[in-house]
Amino acid sequence: MIVKNIKRVLLLNPPGKDLYIRDYFCSKTTKSNYLFHPIDLLALSGALAGRFDISVLDAIAERLSPEAATGRILAFRPDAIITLIGAVSWEEDRTFLARVEELIKARIFAIGDVIHDGGEAVLADEPWLAGCFQSFVNDDAAALVEGRFSNLIDATYRDGGQIRRIRGEKPRGEYQLPIPRHDLFPKKGYSFSFARRAPFATVLTDYGCPYPCTFCVIGTLGFATRPVESVLEEFRYLKSLGVRELFVMDQTFGIVRKRALELCEAMRRENFQFGWTTYARPDLSDRELLISMRAAGCHTIMMGVESPDDRVLEDYKKGYVSAAVREAFARARELGLRTVGTFIIGLPEESEDSIERTVQYAIDLGMDFASFNVAVPRFGTRFRDAAIQLGYANPTGRVMDQGGAAASMPTHALSRDRMLQLKRRAIRKFYLRPGYLARRLADVRTLHELQSQVREGIALLRRNA
C-alpha cells in the first residue's frame, strides 16, 4: 500500500509535566535541568528533509503546555507525525497523542523504549498509533510514512485490520545518513551539564553497542559506524552555525579503535576548536586513545563504573573488572580530562551497605562528577526477563524512570521508597563535600561553565533534598 500526497511531516517531542529525555530507547527524567537534543529526531531530520516538508516541534525544550503544543501542531497541519514516546511519560504521551490524532487525523508513527519490545501489544491498545519502528538509522521511518511496507526492515504497522511485525537484521557495519538538520531545532531550551561554552550540539558518530551488559538497552540495537568523512561534514556544518561545544552521544567512543584515532586526528587537523564530551569504556581508554581525544578537543569523558563489586560486574556482563576502572580514572585525570562515573543502584542484590560502598568508591576514584542511576527493567533486555522471573517487575507495566524520580522495582533487601531515600543521600554525600566543592570551583574555565554548574547543582540538590 503506497500512501500518496504525504507532503508535510512533523518530528515531535511531546510536552510533559517534567523535563523528560525520551530518545535512544532510554527515557528518563533529567536528574537536574539538563536537556540535550533528541538524537532520534536529529538523525531523522536529515533523512526525511529531502523527501518531505518537515518541521520539528520539541515541546520539552520549548517548555510548551499540551494546549500550546496542540496549537502549534494544528498550525503546521502535518500529513504524518513521527513522535518520540517514553516509558517515563507513557500515560501523558498516549493521552496527548490520542487527542492530536483525533483533531487532525494525521497518521502517527512512534519510536521509543515503550515500544522497543512488544510494539504489537501497544498498537493493539492504542488505535491512534499507526506504526512504530526500531531504528532511526535505516529507512523504516520514511517507508512507514509512505506505506512502503515491503521495504520495512524492523517495524510494526497496521495493515487494514491487521497488526504486522517485520523483524529484520539490526544495523551492522556502516551506516550513512544525510547531515541532520540542526537548524530546525529550537535555538534555546537545551542545556548540557559539561559544556564549557555555548552553543552546544548533540551528535552521533556510531549507533548502538556491541557489548552485552544485561541491564542496558543499547546493546540490543546492533552496532554500526558512520563514515569518518560523513561525521566531518556534519562538524563543518555545525562550525558554520557557530557551535562551540559537542555532546558526542556515542555510547562507547573508540570501539573501532583505528576509526576513532582517525576521527580525532582529522578533528585536530581541521582545527574545529570544539570542546566535547563523550562516553567511554574503562578497558578501552588507554593512553594513546585518551591523548588523541584530548588533542581533538575532548575535555570530559563519562565511564560506566556501575559497582565496586567485581562479582556484580561479572554477573551483569560488563566485561571488565574494578582494577580497570581505577586505572582508567587515574589515567584520564593524569592527562587532564574531567571524568564522570555512572553507577547503577537498585539491582536485586542491593542493600544499604552496598549503596554506601558504591558512594565511597565514587569518592575514592576521585571523579569530577557521579551519576547514580536506578535499575529499571528496560524493554528487550535480559535484565527485564530476570526481574519478571523474580517477581520484581510487572510484565505488562509500561511506566519506568531510570532517572530516579520514581523506582520501578524493589530489591531483596530494600523497598522502593527506601532505595530512593538512599539514592538521594548518596547524591548529597558525594556532592556536598567542602573539598569537592572547592575543587569544582577551581576547575571552572568560563563564565558559561560557572553559570551552568551553579544552575545544575542547585537543580540536582533540589531534586534530592
N, C-alpha and C positions, 0 to 999 in steps of 0.2 A: 504494500500500500504506500504509494508516494503521495505525500501531502503537498499540495500546491499552494502558492500565494502566501508562503511564510516569509515575511519580509522583516518584521520588527521583533527582535529577541531581547529580552531583558535578563541580565545577570543580576541575581538578587541575593543579598544577605538580609534576612528578615529582621524586623525590630524585635526587641526583647526588653524585659524589665531589668536585666543586668547586662554587664559587658561580657557577652558571650563570644568565645572563639570557637567556630564551628568547623574549620577547614581541616583537610588532610585526614579525614576519617577519625578525628580525635577531638571531640568537642569538650569544652570546659568553661568554667568562669575564669576570668582573669584573676590572678592572685593579688594584684594591686589595682592599677588602672592602665596597664599597657594593652595595646591592641595593634597587632600587625596586619598587613594587608592579607586578605584571604587568598591563599596561593591557588586553590582550585579555580576561583573566578579569574585570577590573573592569567593562568595558563589558557583558560577557555576564551578569554578576551581576544588573544591573538589569533587563536584557531578559528574563531567564528566571525571576526571582523571582516574578513574577505568575502564572506558569503551572505551576511545579513547586515541590516541596520541595527547595530547593537547599542544598548545603553547599560550602564552599571548603576545600581542603587544599593549602597551599603548603608542600611538603616541603623546598624550598630555604630559605625564610625560617625555618622551624622547625628546620632542620638535622637532618632525620629520616633515618635509615638506610632502605634499601629494606625491611627487615623491619618496622621501626616504621611506615613509611608503609603497607605492606600491611595491617598490623593495623588501622590507622585506617580504611582503605577497607572492610575486611571488617566493621567495626563499623557503618559507615553503611549498607552493603548497597545501593548505588545500582542503579537500573534502567538508567542510562546514565551514561557518563563523558565529559566534554568535557575534553580534555587538551592542554596545550602540549607540543610536541616541538621539538627543535632540531638543526640540523646540528652544533653544537658538542658535543652529548651523544648523538648518534643511537644509537650502539651500546648505551649504557646505557639509553636510553629504550625502544628496541624490546625489549630483554631484560626489563625491568621490566614493561612494559605487556602483553607476551605472557603473563607469569606471572599478572598480575592478571586478565586475561580468562579464563584457564584456571580460576582459583579461583572467580570469582563469576559468570561468564557474562554480565556486563553488556556492552551494546553500547558500543564505544569510538569516539569521533569526535575528530579532531585538527585543530589549527591550528598552523602554524609554517613556518619558512623551508624546511625539508627537503621539504615537500610543496607549496611555492608554485608550482613549475613541475615537472610530471612526477608529479603525485599518483597517476595511474593506475598507474605502474610501482611505486610504493611499496605501493599496495593489492594489486597482483598478488604482491608479495614477502612481504607481511605479513598473514596470514589473520586475525590478531586485530583488525585495523583495519576498522571498518565504513564509514567515510567520512571525508572531510576537506573543509574549506571555506576560502574565500579572503578573507573579510572578516568582521570582528567588529562591524560597524555596520549590518548588514542582518539579515534574519530567517532566514538559512540554518541557523544552529546549531539553532534550535528546529524548523525544518522537517525537518532530518535526524533529530533525536531522535524526532519524531512520525511520521516516514515520509511526510511530505507532499512527495514528490519532485517533483510537478508545480509546486510553489511555489518550487523552488530557483532561485537566480539565478546563482551561481558556485561550484560544488561538485562533488565526485566521490564516488560511493557505490556500494555493492554492491546489485544488484537480482537476487535469485536467484543464478544462477551468473555473471552478467554484471557488469562494472565499467563504470559510465556516467559520463561527464563532461559537466556542464552549463556552458556558457560564456556568461555574460551581461555586461551593462554594469557597469563599475566605478562605485563611488559618485561621483556628481556633484551639484553644487548644495548642497543642505542635507539633513542627516540629523537624526533625533531619536530618542533612546533614553531609557527611564526612568532615573532617577538611579541610578548604581552603588551597590551595597550595600557601602560601605566597612566597615561594622560587621562583616561576615562574615570579613574578612581578619585574619590574626594581628596582635595588638597590638604584638608585639615581633619582631625579626628583620630589619626593614628599616632601612637607613641611607642617607643621601644626602650626598654629599661637600660640597655647597654650602649645605646648610641651616644657618641660624644659630640656630634654635630647634627644639624638639621639642614635640609630634609633627609629622610631615610627612605629606602625602598626595600621591598621583600623580593627575593629572587630564589630560583631553584635551578641547580645545575645537574642534579640527578633525581631519580624518582624511586621511592620505596627503599628497601633494605634487604640484604641477603642473610642477615643474622636471625636466628630463630628464638629470640627472647620470648618466653611463653606468654607474658602479660602485655606485649606490645602489638598493636595492630599493624604497624608499618611493615613488619616482617612478613605479613600475609599478602602484600601488594605486588610482589615481584621486585625486580630491580633493573633499572636501565639508566643510562647516562646520556646527556646531551653532548653533541659535538662541541669541542672547545671553541671553535670559531663562532658557533651559534651563541654561546654564552658571552663571548667578547662583543658580538654585535649588540646584544642587549645592554651590556655595560656601556658601550659607546653611546647608545641611545639615552641611557639614564644620565650619563655625564652631560649630554646636551640639554637635559631637563633641569640641570643644576643639582642633582642628587649628590650628597656628600658621604652618606653612610649606607651600608647594606646589612640586612639580615639575610645571610646565605642559609636558606632553610633546609639544605641537605641534612638528612638525619644522621649521617656519618660522613663528614668530609674526609676524603682521602682513601676511600675504599679501593678505588682503582688508583694505585699509587702513582704510576707513571703519568696518568692523565692529570691528577691533582698537582703534581710538580710542574707539568707543562702549563696548566692554567695559571698557577701562581707566578711563574716566570713571565708569562705573557702580560699579566696584570702589572707586574713590576716594570716590564719593558715599555708598556704603553703609558705608564705613569698616570693612571686614573686618579690616584690620590684619594681613593675611597678608604675610610675606616670600615672595618667589618667584623661581624660576629658570626660564629657558626658552631654546629655540634661536631664533636669528635669522639673517637673511642680511645680509652687509655692505652690499649695494647697496640694501636696503630700510630699513636702520636709520638714517634721517635724524633730525635734531634733534627735530622735533615728535613723532615716534613714541617716541623714547627718553625724552623728558621726560614724556610721558604714561604710559609704562610705569613710570618711576621714581616718579611721583606715586601710582601704584596699588600700590606696594609691591615692585616688581621690584628686586632688588639684584644679580643676576648674569645675564649673557647668554652663551650659547655660540654661537660663529660658526664656520662651516666655512671654514677657510683653505686646507687641503689641500696647497698647494705655493706657493713663492715664484715659480715659473716661469709666466709668462703663457701660454706655449705649452701647458703641461700643463693649465692651467685651460680653455683653449680646446678641446683635444683631448677632454677628458672632460666637456664641455658644462656647465661650472659657470655660465656666463652672466655672469660679472664678471671683472675684472682685479685685479691686486695693488694698484693705486693705490686702488681702492675699499675693499680690506681695510684698508690703512693708515689711510685716513680714518675708517673706521668704528670701529676700535680707539681712535684718538685721540679721537674724539667721545664714545665711551662713557666713556673714562677721565675726560675733562673734566667729564662730567655725573655722576660719582660712581658709575658702575656697574662692578662687577667683570666681568672678561672671561675667557672660556675659549676658546682656539683649538683646533679639531680638525684633525688632519693625517692624510693617508693616505700611507703609505710602502710600498714593495714593488710599485709599478706596474712593468710590464715594462721601462721605460727607467731604472729606479732604479739608482744607483751609490753608492759610498761618498761621493763628492764631493757628490752631490745630497742625500743624507741630512744631511750636515754643513751644507749651505746651508740646509736646512729648519730644523734646530735653531737655527742662528744667526738665522734670520728670526723664529722664535718669540721669541727673546730680544730682538731689536731692536724688535719690536712692543710690548714692554712689557706683555704679557698677564699676568694673575694665575695662570692655570693653562694647561697644554698637555696635550692628549690625542693621543697618537701611535697611530694605528690601522693595522693591517696590511691590505693589499689582499687581498680574498678574492673568488672568482668566485661571487657570490651568484646563487641560482637566479632565473631570469626576467629577468636584467639583460643589457644589451648587452655589458658588460664580460666576462661569463661566456662569451658566444659568441666574443669575440675571444681570450680566454685559451685556450679549447679549440682554436681555429684555430691559435694559435701553438704548441700542444703543451704549454702550461704547466699546464693544468687537465685533470683526468680527467673525461670526460663522464659517467661512471657513478658518480663519487665523491660521497658524501653528507656527509662529515665536514669541517668547516672552522670556524675560530675567528678572528673579526675582532679579538678582544681581544689577540691576540698571544702566547698561551701556546704556540702552535704556528703554523707557517707553511704555508699551503695551496699556495703556488707559489713558484718562484724568479723572478729577473729575468734580463735579458740578461747582467748582469754579476755577480750575487750568487747564491750558493746559499741555500737556505732557512736553514741554520744561521748563515751569515754575516749574513744580513739580520736575524735575531733578535738576534744579538750587537750589531749596530749600533743596533737599536731600544732595547735595554736601555741602551746607552751614551748614547743621545740623552736618555732619561729622566733618567739620573743627571746629565748635563751641565746640563740645564735646571733641575732641582730642587735640586741641591746647590751652588748659588752662595751664598756668605755674604750678599751684599747682598739676594738674593731671599728668603732665609730670614728676614732681619731685617724686610723689608717685609711678609712674610706675618704675622709675629708682631704687628707694629704694626697690622695691619688687623683683627685679631680683635676682635669686638664682644661676644661672650657666652662664658660658660664652656662651654656645649654646643658652640659652634663650635671653641673651643680643643681640647677633648677629641676632637672629630671630626677636626680637621685633623691632630692628632698621630697618631691611630689610622690614618687613611687614608694619611698619609705613610709611616709605618713599614711598613704592608702593601704599599704601592706599591714601596718600595725593596727590600723582601724579595723581591718577585716579579721584580725587575730587578737583582739583585745581580750 
